Amino acid sequence: MLRGLVLDFGGVLTDFGDDGAVEPPLLTVVREVRGRGVKTGLLSNADGLWAPPREWAGLFDVAVVSGEVGMAKPDVDIYLLAAERLGLAPGECVFVDDLAVNVRGAAEAGMVGVHHTSVAATVGELEVLLGVPLLR
């Protein structure tokens, strides 16, 4: 059973889609799944000076930033660290990234990987994987 959602920042949480959304739709998804008890994580290859925007406070159970932990995607160990910090096994997590190489790294670590190519496709996949309707 998937109990964790881990998302990349750039290209995923910065994608406003085509519907003129007020906030990135996948950020709305984070809000929705957290309300259903899914643990959420942010995994970014940013340097150690980057931090999630303040208005996102409380939306993510963990934020793993490459510049702080000395590892980067697609290194398997960074996905394992994200899962560990969430208190979940890698197989309980789904990871979303816009770069296929990073999705493959997550899969090698045992996570379910979703290659983000569009908001609609990603939301559709997450609905199936997490078993919940999203953005309704």
Secondary structure, DSSP 8 states (H G I E B T S, - for coil): ---EEEE-IIIIIT--TTTT-SS-HHHHHHHHHHTTT-EEEEEE---TT----GGGTTS-SEEEEHHHHT--TT-HHHHHHHHHHHTS-GGGEEEEESSHHHHHHHHHTT-EEEE-S-HHHHHHHHHHHHTS----
